[in-house]
Amino acid sequence: MKHPPKRLPDAELEVMKALWQADTPLTRPELEARLASHGWASTTLLALLSRLETKDCVAREKQGRGYLYQAKLSRKDYLPVESRSALERLFDGSARNLIAAMAESDALTDQDIDELEEYLAKLKAGRDAGH
């Protein structure tokens, strides 16, 4: 990827998730099977794949009469984009608001809080060492 990825529309993200979960490149019929719950026509899936290929997120390779599709954009490279977008859209860009919402809904266990505290301490120590 030459440029930072942009947030993908939900349907394209579903295709990417199916590709990320696969150990090997997939054919269109294999992708259709993995995405059957969406009820998309073959033409819809092909259009989504074409858009993802144009965005440099997916690579396709000719195999026989069809193609094999594989993610070029890794889940690891995309996750920060989605995380930042959710933080901006739902929590006004505030990590504190995210944690507060989770705490207020009892979504955080004591173990979760301990893990967050440990992670934040390591993050802060790493930043302090870098300055």
KAFEN-V84668 format. One record per residue. RES is the residue in three letters. PHI is phi as a letter, one per 20 degrees, with the letter a starting at -180 (NA if undefined). OMEGA is omega in degrees with one decimal (none if undefined). D_LAST is the distance of its C-alpha to the last C-alpha in Angstrom with 2 decimals. Layout:
res,phi,omega,d_last
RES,PHI,OMEGA,D_LAST
RES,PHI,OMEGA,D_LAST
This chain:
res,phi,omega,d_last
MET,NA,-177.9,29.48
LYS,e,-176.5,28.71
HIS,c,179.0,27.32
PRO,f,-180.0,25.59
PRO,f,174.6,28.41
LYS,d,178.9,29.87
ARG,f,-179.1,31.23
LEU,e,171.8,34.61
PRO,f,-174.5,37.76
ASP,g,-177.9,38.91
ALA,f,178.6,41.73
GLU,f,177.8,39.60
LEU,f,177.6,37.03
GLU,f,177.4,39.94
VAL,f,179.5,40.91
MET,f,179.4,37.41
LYS,f,177.6,37.30
ALA,f,178.7,40.63
LEU,f,179.1,39.39
TRP,f,-178.7,36.20
GLN,f,-177.7,38.44
ALA,e,177.0,40.73
ASP,e,-176.4,40.39
THR,c,175.2,42.22
PRO,g,-176.1,43.02
LEU,d,172.2,45.55
THR,e,177.2,48.72
ARG,g,178.8,49.52
PRO,f,177.4,52.02
GLU,f,176.7,49.48
LEU,f,177.8,47.00
GLU,g,-179.8,49.84
ALA,f,-179.9,50.62
ARG,f,-177.3,47.05
LEU,d,-175.0,46.96
ALA,g,-177.6,50.58
SER,f,179.0,49.70
HIS,e,178.6,48.72
GLY,m,-179.6,52.22
TRP,f,171.8,51.13
ALA,f,178.2,53.73
SER,g,-178.6,53.10
THR,f,177.8,52.78
THR,f,179.1,49.98
LEU,f,178.7,48.01
LEU,f,177.9,48.66
ALA,f,178.1,47.47
LEU,f,178.5,44.22
LEU,f,179.2,43.70
SER,f,178.3,44.49
ARG,f,180.0,41.92
LEU,f,177.1,39.25
GLU,f,177.5,40.24
THR,f,179.4,40.03
LYS,e,179.3,36.47
ASP,m,178.2,35.66
CYS,e,-175.2,35.10
VAL,c,173.8,38.25
ALA,d,175.1,40.08
ARG,c,-178.7,43.80
GLU,c,-179.3,45.97
LYS,f,174.0,49.75
GLN,b,-177.5,51.61
GLY,m,-179.4,55.37
ARG,e,-178.3,56.36
GLY,c,-178.6,53.05
TYR,c,169.0,49.32
LEU,d,-178.5,46.57
TYR,d,-177.2,43.47
GLN,b,178.5,39.98
ALA,f,170.4,36.56
LYS,e,176.1,34.38
LEU,e,-179.3,31.62
SER,e,176.4,30.22
ARG,g,-179.7,29.89
LYS,f,179.5,26.27
ASP,f,-177.6,25.54
TYR,e,-174.1,27.62
LEU,g,177.7,26.53
PRO,f,178.8,23.39
VAL,f,-178.6,25.77
GLU,f,179.8,28.26
SER,f,179.9,25.79
ARG,f,-179.7,24.28
SER,f,179.6,27.87
ALA,f,179.3,29.13
LEU,f,179.6,26.37
GLU,f,-174.5,27.20
ARG,f,-171.0,30.96
LEU,d,-172.2,31.45
PHE,c,178.2,28.75
ASP,l,177.5,27.88
GLY,m,-175.0,24.45
SER,d,175.8,23.53
ALA,f,178.7,22.41
ARG,f,178.5,23.66
ASN,f,177.0,27.05
LEU,f,-179.0,27.24
ILE,f,178.8,26.69
ALA,f,178.9,29.05
ALA,f,178.6,31.68
MET,f,-179.6,31.50
ALA,f,-178.3,31.79
GLU,f,178.6,34.66
SER,e,-179.4,36.54
ASP,l,179.6,36.20
ALA,e,-178.3,34.44
LEU,d,174.0,31.89
THR,e,175.3,33.17
ASP,g,178.2,31.83
GLN,f,177.0,30.57
ASP,g,-179.0,28.76
ILE,f,177.6,27.07
ASP,f,179.9,26.12
GLU,f,177.5,24.70
LEU,f,179.9,22.68
GLU,f,178.8,21.38
GLU,f,180.0,20.42
TYR,f,-179.0,18.80
LEU,f,177.3,16.73
ALA,f,177.8,15.64
LYS,f,179.5,14.59
LEU,f,-179.3,12.80
LYS,f,179.3,10.87
ALA,f,177.9,10.20
GLY,f,177.9,9.01
ARG,f,-179.9,6.53
ASP,f,-179.9,5.46
ALA,f,-178.7,5.64
GLY,e,-176.8,3.81
HIS,d,none,0.00
